[in-house]
Amino acid sequence: MNDPRPLCALTIAGSDSGGGAGIQADLKTFAAHGVHGLSAIAALTAQHTRGVTAVHAPPTGFLRAQIDACFDDFRIGAVKLGMLATTEIIHAVADALEAWRPPRIVLDPVMVATSGAKLLEDSALAALRERLIPLADLITPNIPEAELLLGHAIANGDEAEEANRELLRLGARASLLKGGHLAGDAMTDRYADAAGTREFHHSRLDVEGHGTGCTLASAIAANLCRDMDLAQACAASTDYVHGALRHGYRPGRGAVVVLAHDWNLRTR
């Protein structure tokens, strides 16, 4: 008997009180793709367009309760993982995913702040490599995050191509290496899986965006719920993020642009 419930997307990530990134960006992105969004909050942040002023991580038992509640009642087609700040949180999330076995997992390995500051202690980085990457259908690191995962610099497109192959050897089934940190007028995101590679090109916009990585990973998760394969979902999602950034706006006093998550609905 077919299950009449629609496929839902679950985000396990941090909350952004400023509304531009994290859980808030994820849920807006799910809604813009016509997918019902669920959330399990792994961190609470006090932040706005000028920075983060405080972070609070809920007890891992409560995080697990949120995840279990979602899986117990909803038909989850994809899980998006974002900010998981501590070793204990990473292990708790990995335990839950191993127990529930969702059909698709998209891991955005949030490890480096926009300022360049490292956000994970070494033990948490090891737990990310050992527990979460092997569970992931897709990882979506930016260049600094890939450098941390691989332990070496990535300076140009040729090195990014090789880095993508190295990322696959860590255990993920596919990798989307974001190219925003590499120099050039065009921005190239590189996709790789066992079948081969693809590149997604977009013009570089002269704006400092907030929440682009969160939005990309959640758009991919939503598109997987809409029956796209991984490469199709990545192609459609990079287009979506480029449009959301192009239509972005500045709601706060800071210089960062918050993405217009509903741009695709307003321009139809």
C-alpha positions as a Markdown table, in Angstrom:
| # | Residue | x | y | z |
|---|---|---|---|---|
| 1 | Met | 0.0 | 0.0 | 0.0 |
| 2 | Asn | 1.4 | 3.4 | -1.0 |
| 3 | Asp | 2.1 | 5.8 | 1.9 |
| 4 | Pro | -0.1 | 8.9 | 1.3 |
| 5 | Arg | 2.2 | 11.2 | 3.3 |
| 6 | Pro | 4.3 | 13.6 | 1.3 |
| 7 | Leu | 8.1 | 13.3 | 1.5 |
| 8 | Cys | 9.5 | 15.8 | 4.0 |
| 9 | Ala | 13.0 | 17.2 | 4.4 |
| 10 | Leu | 14.7 | 17.3 | 7.9 |
| 11 | Thr | 17.4 | 19.8 | 8.8 |
| 12 | Ile | 19.6 | 19.1 | 11.7 |
| 13 | Ala | 21.6 | 22.3 | 12.2 |
| 14 | Gly | 22.0 | 25.5 | 14.2 |
| 15 | Ser | 19.4 | 28.2 | 14.6 |
| 16 | Asp | 20.2 | 31.7 | 13.4 |
| 17 | Ser | 18.2 | 34.3 | 15.3 |
| 18 | Gly | 18.9 | 36.8 | 12.4 |
| 19 | Gly | 16.9 | 34.6 | 10.0 |
| 20 | Gly | 19.5 | 34.5 | 7.2 |
| 21 | Ala | 21.3 | 31.2 | 7.8 |
| 22 | Gly | 21.0 | 27.9 | 9.6 |
| 23 | Ile | 17.6 | 26.3 | 10.4 |
| 24 | Gln | 15.7 | 29.5 | 9.4 |
| 25 | Ala | 17.3 | 29.5 | 5.9 |
| 26 | Asp | 16.8 | 25.8 | 5.6 |
| 27 | Leu | 13.1 | 25.9 | 6.3 |
| 28 | Lys | 12.6 | 28.9 | 4.0 |
| 29 | Thr | 14.4 | 26.9 | 1.2 |
| 30 | Phe | 12.3 | 23.8 | 1.8 |
| 31 | Ala | 9.1 | 25.9 | 1.5 |
| 32 | Ala | 10.3 | 27.6 | -1.7 |
| 33 | His | 10.7 | 24.2 | -3.2 |
| 34 | Gly | 7.2 | 23.0 | -2.1 |
| 35 | Val | 8.6 | 20.5 | 0.4 |
| 36 | His | 7.4 | 20.3 | 4.0 |
| 37 | Gly | 10.3 | 21.1 | 6.3 |
| 38 | Leu | 11.2 | 19.6 | 9.7 |
| 39 | Ser | 13.9 | 20.7 | 12.1 |
| 40 | Ala | 16.1 | 19.4 | 14.9 |
| 41 | Ile | 18.0 | 22.2 | 16.5 |
| 42 | Ala | 21.6 | 21.3 | 17.3 |
| 43 | Ala | 22.7 | 24.7 | 18.4 |
| 44 | Leu | 21.1 | 28.0 | 19.3 |
| 45 | Thr | 22.9 | 31.2 | 18.2 |
| 46 | Ala | 22.4 | 34.8 | 19.1 |
| 47 | Gln | 23.4 | 36.5 | 15.9 |
| 48 | His | 22.6 | 39.2 | 13.4 |
| 49 | Thr | 24.1 | 40.6 | 10.2 |
| 50 | Arg | 27.2 | 41.8 | 12.0 |
| 51 | Gly | 28.2 | 38.6 | 13.8 |
| 52 | Val | 27.5 | 36.0 | 16.4 |
| 53 | Thr | 27.2 | 37.1 | 20.0 |
| 54 | Ala | 26.4 | 33.8 | 21.8 |
| 55 | Val | 26.0 | 30.1 | 21.2 |
| 56 | His | 24.2 | 27.5 | 23.2 |
| 57 | Ala | 24.1 | 23.8 | 22.5 |
| 58 | Pro | 21.1 | 21.9 | 23.9 |
| 59 | Pro | 21.8 | 18.6 | 25.7 |
| 60 | Thr | 22.4 | 15.7 | 23.2 |
| 61 | Gly | 19.5 | 13.8 | 24.7 |
| 62 | Phe | 17.1 | 16.6 | 23.8 |
| 63 | Leu | 18.6 | 16.8 | 20.3 |
| 64 | Arg | 18.0 | 13.0 | 19.9 |
| 65 | Ala | 14.4 | 13.5 | 21.1 |
| 66 | Gln | 13.8 | 16.1 | 18.4 |
| 67 | Ile | 15.2 | 13.7 | 15.7 |
| 68 | Asp | 13.3 | 10.7 | 16.9 |
| 69 | Ala | 10.0 | 12.8 | 17.0 |
| 70 | Cys | 10.5 | 13.7 | 13.4 |
| 71 | Phe | 11.2 | 10.2 | 12.2 |
| 72 | Asp | 8.5 | 8.7 | 14.3 |
| 73 | Asp | 5.7 | 10.7 | 12.6 |
| 74 | Phe | 6.9 | 12.0 | 9.2 |
| 75 | Arg | 8.0 | 10.4 | 5.9 |
| 76 | Ile | 11.5 | 11.8 | 5.5 |
| 77 | Gly | 13.0 | 11.8 | 2.0 |
| 78 | Ala | 16.2 | 13.6 | 2.8 |
| 79 | Val | 18.2 | 14.9 | 5.8 |
| 80 | Lys | 20.4 | 18.0 | 5.6 |
| 81 | Leu | 23.1 | 18.3 | 8.2 |
| 82 | Gly | 24.6 | 21.7 | 9.1 |
| 83 | Met | 26.3 | 23.2 | 12.2 |
| 84 | Leu | 27.2 | 20.4 | 14.6 |
| 85 | Ala | 29.6 | 22.1 | 16.9 |
| 86 | Thr | 30.9 | 19.4 | 19.3 |
| 87 | Thr | 32.1 | 15.8 | 19.2 |
| 88 | Glu | 29.2 | 14.8 | 21.4 |
| 89 | Ile | 26.6 | 16.3 | 19.1 |
| 90 | Ile | 28.2 | 14.6 | 16.0 |
| 91 | His | 28.1 | 11.2 | 17.7 |
| 92 | Ala | 24.5 | 11.8 | 18.8 |
| 93 | Val | 23.4 | 12.7 | 15.3 |
| 94 | Ala | 25.4 | 9.8 | 13.7 |
| 95 | Asp | 23.8 | 7.4 | 16.2 |
| 96 | Ala | 20.3 | 8.6 | 15.3 |
| 97 | Leu | 20.9 | 8.4 | 11.5 |
| 98 | Glu | 22.3 | 4.9 | 11.8 |
| 99 | Ala | 19.1 | 3.9 | 13.8 |
| 100 | Trp | 16.6 | 5.5 | 11.4 |
| 101 | Arg | 18.5 | 5.1 | 8.0 |
| 102 | Pro | 17.0 | 8.0 | 6.0 |
| 103 | Pro | 17.2 | 7.4 | 2.2 |
| 104 | Arg | 19.3 | 10.5 | 1.5 |
| 105 | Ile | 21.8 | 12.5 | 3.7 |
| 106 | Val | 23.3 | 15.8 | 2.6 |
| 107 | Leu | 26.2 | 17.0 | 4.8 |
| 108 | Asp | 27.2 | 20.6 | 4.8 |
| 109 | Pro | 30.4 | 20.3 | 6.9 |
| 110 | Val | 30.3 | 23.7 | 8.7 |
| 111 | Met | 33.8 | 24.0 | 10.0 |
| 112 | Val | 35.1 | 27.5 | 9.0 |
| 113 | Ala | 33.5 | 30.9 | 9.8 |
| 114 | Thr | 33.4 | 33.6 | 7.1 |
| 115 | Ser | 36.3 | 35.3 | 9.0 |
| 116 | Gly | 38.4 | 32.2 | 8.5 |
| 117 | Ala | 38.2 | 31.0 | 12.1 |
| 118 | Lys | 38.1 | 27.3 | 12.7 |
| 119 | Leu | 34.8 | 26.3 | 14.3 |
| 120 | Leu | 35.5 | 22.7 | 15.2 |
| 121 | Glu | 38.0 | 21.2 | 17.7 |
| 122 | Asp | 40.3 | 18.5 | 16.4 |
| 123 | Ser | 38.3 | 15.7 | 18.0 |
| 124 | Ala | 35.1 | 17.0 | 16.4 |
| 125 | Leu | 36.8 | 17.1 | 13.0 |
| 126 | Ala | 37.9 | 13.5 | 13.4 |
| 127 | Ala | 34.3 | 12.5 | 14.4 |
| 128 | Leu | 33.0 | 14.3 | 11.4 |
| 129 | Arg | 35.3 | 12.3 | 9.1 |
| 130 | Glu | 34.8 | 9.0 | 10.8 |
| 131 | Arg | 31.1 | 9.0 | 11.7 |
| 132 | Leu | 29.2 | 11.4 | 9.3 |
| 133 | Ile | 31.0 | 11.5 | 6.0 |
| 134 | Pro | 30.6 | 7.7 | 5.5 |
| 135 | Leu | 26.9 | 8.1 | 6.1 |
| 136 | Ala | 26.5 | 11.0 | 3.6 |
| 137 | Asp | 25.2 | 10.6 | 0.1 |
| 138 | Leu | 26.6 | 14.1 | -0.6 |
| 139 | Ile | 29.0 | 16.4 | 1.1 |
| 140 | Thr | 29.1 | 20.1 | 0.2 |
| 141 | Pro | 32.3 | 21.7 | 1.5 |
| 142 | Asn | 33.7 | 25.0 | 0.6 |
| 143 | Ile | 37.5 | 25.3 | -0.2 |
| 144 | Pro | 38.6 | 26.1 | 3.4 |
| 145 | Glu | 36.5 | 23.2 | 4.7 |
| 146 | Ala | 37.9 | 20.8 | 2.1 |
| 147 | Glu | 41.4 | 21.9 | 3.0 |
| 148 | Leu | 40.7 | 21.0 | 6.7 |
| 149 | Leu | 39.2 | 17.7 | 5.7 |
| 150 | Leu | 42.1 | 16.8 | 3.4 |
| 151 | Gly | 45.0 | 18.4 | 5.3 |
| 152 | His | 46.4 | 20.5 | 2.4 |
| 153 | Ala | 45.8 | 23.7 | 0.5 |
| 154 | Ile | 43.6 | 23.9 | -2.7 |
| 155 | Ala | 44.8 | 26.9 | -4.8 |
| 156 | Asn | 43.2 | 26.5 | -8.2 |
| 157 | Gly | 40.8 | 24.6 | -10.4 |
| 158 | Asp | 43.1 | 21.6 | -11.1 |
| 159 | Glu | 43.8 | 21.1 | -7.4 |
| 160 | Ala | 40.0 | 21.4 | -6.7 |
| 161 | Glu | 39.3 | 18.6 | -9.2 |
| 162 | Glu | 41.8 | 16.3 | -7.5 |
| 163 | Ala | 40.5 | 17.4 | -4.0 |
| 164 | Asn | 37.0 | 16.2 | -5.1 |
| 165 | Arg | 38.4 | 12.8 | -5.8 |
| 166 | Glu | 40.1 | 12.7 | -2.4 |
| 167 | Leu | 36.9 | 13.7 | -0.7 |
| 168 | Leu | 35.1 | 10.7 | -2.3 |
| 169 | Arg | 37.8 | 8.5 | -0.8 |
| 170 | Leu | 36.8 | 9.7 | 2.6 |
| 171 | Gly | 33.6 | 7.7 | 2.2 |
| 172 | Ala | 30.9 | 10.0 | 0.8 |
| 173 | Arg | 29.1 | 8.8 | -2.3 |
| 174 | Ala | 29.3 | 12.2 | -4.0 |
| 175 | Ser | 31.0 | 15.6 | -3.4 |
| 176 | Leu | 30.0 | 19.1 | -4.4 |
| 177 | Leu | 33.1 | 21.3 | -3.8 |
| 178 | Lys | 32.0 | 24.9 | -3.8 |
| 179 | Gly | 34.3 | 27.3 | -5.7 |
| 180 | Gly | 33.5 | 30.7 | -4.2 |
| 181 | His | 36.9 | 31.0 | -2.5 |
| 182 | Leu | 38.9 | 30.4 | -5.6 |
| 183 | Ala | 39.9 | 33.5 | -7.7 |
| 184 | Gly | 38.2 | 34.4 | -11.0 |
| 185 | Asp | 35.3 | 36.3 | -12.5 |
| 186 | Ala | 33.3 | 33.1 | -12.8 |
| 187 | Met | 32.4 | 30.8 | -9.9 |
| 188 | Thr | 32.7 | 27.1 | -10.5 |
| 189 | Asp | 31.2 | 24.4 | -8.2 |
| 190 | Arg | 32.6 | 21.0 | -8.9 |
| 191 | Tyr | 30.5 | 17.8 | -8.5 |
| 192 | Ala | 32.0 | 14.3 | -8.4 |
| 193 | Asp | 30.7 | 10.8 | -7.9 |
| 194 | Ala | 31.7 | 7.3 | -8.9 |
| 195 | Ala | 30.3 | 7.9 | -12.4 |
| 196 | Gly | 32.3 | 11.0 | -13.2 |
| 197 | Thr | 32.4 | 14.8 | -12.7 |
| 198 | Arg | 30.4 | 17.9 | -13.6 |
| 199 | Glu | 30.9 | 21.6 | -13.3 |
| 200 | Phe | 28.3 | 24.3 | -12.6 |
| 201 | His | 29.3 | 27.8 | -13.6 |
| 202 | His | 27.9 | 31.1 | -12.5 |
| 203 | Ser | 29.0 | 34.7 | -12.7 |
| 204 | Arg | 30.5 | 36.1 | -9.5 |
| 205 | Leu | 28.3 | 38.6 | -7.8 |
| 206 | Asp | 29.9 | 41.6 | -6.0 |
| 207 | Val | 28.1 | 40.9 | -2.7 |
| 208 | Glu | 28.9 | 39.3 | 0.6 |
| 209 | Gly | 26.2 | 36.7 | 1.1 |
| 210 | His | 24.9 | 35.2 | 4.3 |
| 211 | Gly | 23.6 | 31.7 | 4.5 |
| 212 | Thr | 24.6 | 30.6 | 1.0 |
| 213 | Gly | 26.1 | 27.2 | 2.1 |
| 214 | Cys | 23.1 | 26.4 | 4.3 |
| 215 | Thr | 20.7 | 27.3 | 1.5 |
| 216 | Leu | 22.6 | 25.3 | -1.1 |
| 217 | Ala | 22.6 | 22.1 | 1.0 |
| 218 | Ser | 18.9 | 22.4 | 1.9 |
| 219 | Ala | 17.9 | 23.1 | -1.7 |
| 220 | Ile | 19.7 | 19.9 | -2.7 |
| 221 | Ala | 17.8 | 18.0 | 0.0 |
| 222 | Ala | 14.5 | 19.5 | -1.1 |
| 223 | Asn | 15.2 | 18.6 | -4.7 |
| 224 | Leu | 16.1 | 15.0 | -3.7 |
| 225 | Cys | 12.6 | 14.8 | -2.1 |
| 226 | Arg | 11.3 | 15.9 | -5.5 |
| 227 | Asp | 12.8 | 12.8 | -7.2 |
| 228 | Met | 15.8 | 14.4 | -8.8 |
| 229 | Asp | 19.1 | 12.4 | -8.8 |
| 230 | Leu | 22.1 | 13.9 | -7.0 |
| 231 | Ala | 23.7 | 15.6 | -10.0 |
| 232 | Gln | 20.4 | 17.1 | -11.1 |
| 233 | Ala | 19.7 | 18.3 | -7.6 |
| 234 | Cys | 23.1 | 20.0 | -7.4 |
| 235 | Ala | 22.7 | 21.7 | -10.8 |
| 236 | Ala | 19.2 | 23.0 | -9.9 |
| 237 | Ser | 20.3 | 24.1 | -6.5 |
| 238 | Thr | 23.3 | 26.0 | -7.6 |
| 239 | Asp | 21.0 | 27.9 | -10.0 |
| 240 | Tyr | 18.6 | 28.6 | -7.1 |
| 241 | Val | 21.3 | 29.9 | -4.8 |
| 242 | His | 22.7 | 32.2 | -7.5 |
| 243 | Gly | 19.2 | 33.6 | -8.1 |
| 244 | Ala | 18.5 | 34.0 | -4.3 |
| 245 | Leu | 21.8 | 35.9 | -3.9 |
| 246 | Arg | 21.1 | 38.1 | -7.0 |
| 247 | His | 17.8 | 39.0 | -5.5 |
| 248 | Gly | 19.2 | 39.3 | -2.0 |
| 249 | Tyr | 18.7 | 42.3 | 0.4 |
| 250 | Arg | 20.1 | 43.9 | 3.5 |
| 251 | Pro | 17.7 | 43.7 | 6.4 |
| 252 | Gly | 20.2 | 44.7 | 9.1 |
| 253 | Arg | 22.9 | 47.2 | 9.7 |
| 254 | Gly | 25.7 | 44.9 | 8.6 |
| 255 | Ala | 27.1 | 44.7 | 5.1 |
| 256 | Val | 26.0 | 41.1 | 4.4 |
| 257 | Val | 23.2 | 40.3 | 2.0 |
| 258 | Val | 20.6 | 37.9 | 3.1 |
| 259 | Leu | 19.3 | 35.6 | 0.4 |
| 260 | Ala | 15.8 | 36.1 | -1.0 |
| 261 | His | 14.7 | 32.5 | -0.5 |
| 262 | Asp | 11.4 | 33.0 | -2.2 |
| 263 | Trp | 12.8 | 34.6 | -5.4 |
| 264 | Asn | 11.8 | 31.6 | -7.5 |
| 265 | Leu | 8.2 | 32.0 | -6.4 |
| 266 | Arg | 8.1 | 35.8 | -7.0 |
| 267 | Thr | 9.6 | 35.6 | -10.5 |
| 268 | Arg | 7.4 | 33.0 | -12.0 |
